[in-house]
């Protein structure tokens, strides 16, 4: 499948922080597509979108630096695992609520990541910790 030339250029020019943002954007797009497909009863499209979301979450998890990120990385790993579990439940049980929850969690993380991209005075760990604490306010638990 050919890649969008704009997206390809964006990826090639991106720094590591922007690459994470691109993954969050992709995951958000895919989970939204999964929700639409579920509402329409389009099983192949729903499964495809859930699979793409799972892949994005997997990429986000393997990008974690546990040595530098410490507890933040560990909490993010647990959150990504929880979201993958909820996506699988959404697929098996056709649960729109689970998809909405995952979308909300990804959006919260992306908002935190975006704030970090635009900030220049605070270290990324501190800014991103806020996004993690916001995400923890959701009902997930490891």
C-alpha positions in Angstrom: 0.0 0.0 0.0 1.6 3.3 -1.0 2.3 5.8 1.6 1.0 9.4 1.5 4.0 11.5 0.3 3.2 14.2 2.8 3.1 11.7 5.7 6.3 10.1 4.4 8.1 13.5 4.3 6.8 14.3 7.7 8.1 11.1 9.2 11.5 11.4 7.6 11.9 14.9 8.9 10.5 14.2 12.4 12.5 14.3 15.6 11.7 11.5 18.1 9.1 13.6 19.9 7.2 14.3 16.6 7.4 10.6 15.7 5.5 9.7 18.9 2.9 12.4 18.1 2.5 10.9 14.7 1.9 7.5 16.2 -0.7 8.9 18.6 -2.5 10.6 15.7 -2.5 7.4 13.7 -3.9 5.4 16.7 -6.6 8.1 17.2 -7.6 7.9 13.5 -7.7 4.1 13.6 -9.8 3.9 16.8 -12.2 6.4 15.4 -12.5 4.3 12.2 -13.1 1.2 14.4 -15.9 3.0 16.2 -17.6 4.0 12.9 -17.2 0.5 11.5 -18.7 -1.0 14.7 -21.7 1.3 14.4 -22.1 0.4 10.8 -21.7 -3.4 11.4 -18.7 -3.5 9.1 -16.7 -6.3 10.7 -13.7 -6.4 8.3 -13.2 -2.6 8.6 -13.6 -2.7 12.4 -11.0 -5.6 12.7 -8.6 -3.8 10.3 -8.8 -0.5 12.3 -8.4 -2.3 15.6 -5.4 -4.2 14.3 -3.8 -0.9 13.1 -4.5 0.7 16.6 -2.9 -2.3 18.3 0.1 -2.0 16.0 0.5 1.7 16.9 0.2 1.0 20.6 2.8 -1.8 20.2 5.2 0.7 18.5 4.6 3.2 21.3 5.4 0.6 23.9 8.6 -0.6 22.3 9.7 3.0 22.0 9.7 3.4 25.8 13.1 4.0 27.4 12.8 2.3 30.8 16.2 3.4 31.9 15.7 7.1 31.2 11.9 7.2 31.8 11.8 5.2 35.0 8.3 5.1 36.6 6.8 7.1 33.7 7.8 4.5 31.2 6.6 1.7 33.4 3.2 3.4 33.8 2.9 4.1 30.1 3.7 0.4 29.4 0.9 -0.6 31.7 -1.5 1.9 30.1 -0.6 0.7 26.6 -1.2 -2.9 27.7 -4.5 -2.0 29.2 -5.6 -0.2 26.0 -4.6 -3.3 24.0 -6.7 -5.4 26.3 -9.7 -3.1 26.0 -9.4 -3.1 22.2 -9.5 -6.9 22.1 -12.5 -6.8 24.4 -14.1 -4.3 22.1 -13.6 -6.6 19.2 -14.8 -9.7 20.9 -17.8 -8.2 22.7 -18.5 -5.5 20.1 -18.2 -2.9 22.9 -18.4 0.7 21.7 -17.7 1.9 25.3 -14.3 0.2 25.3 -13.4 1.8 22.0 -14.5 5.2 23.3 -12.4 4.7 26.4 -9.3 3.8 24.4 -9.9 6.9 22.2 -10.2 9.1 25.3 -7.0 7.7 26.8 -5.0 8.1 23.5 -6.3 11.7 23.1 -5.2 12.5 26.7 -1.7 11.2 26.0 -1.5 13.0 22.7 -2.6 16.2 24.3 0.1 15.9 26.9 2.6 15.0 24.2 1.6 18.0 22.1 2.0 20.3 25.1 5.5 18.9 25.6 6.3 19.6 21.9 5.4 23.2 22.3 7.0 23.8 25.6 10.7 24.8 25.7 11.4 25.6 29.4 10.4 22.4 31.2 12.1 19.0 30.7 10.0 16.5 28.8 9.7 14.1 31.7 7.9 16.7 33.8 5.5 17.7 31.1 4.7 14.2 30.1 4.2 13.1 33.7 1.2 15.4 33.7 -0.3 13.6 30.7 0.2 10.3 32.5 -1.4 11.5 35.6 -4.4 12.7 33.6 -4.7 9.3 31.9 -4.5 7.6 35.3 -7.7 9.4 36.2 -9.5 7.0 33.8 -10.8 3.7 35.0 -7.9 1.6 33.9 -5.7 -0.4 36.2 -2.9 -2.8 35.7 
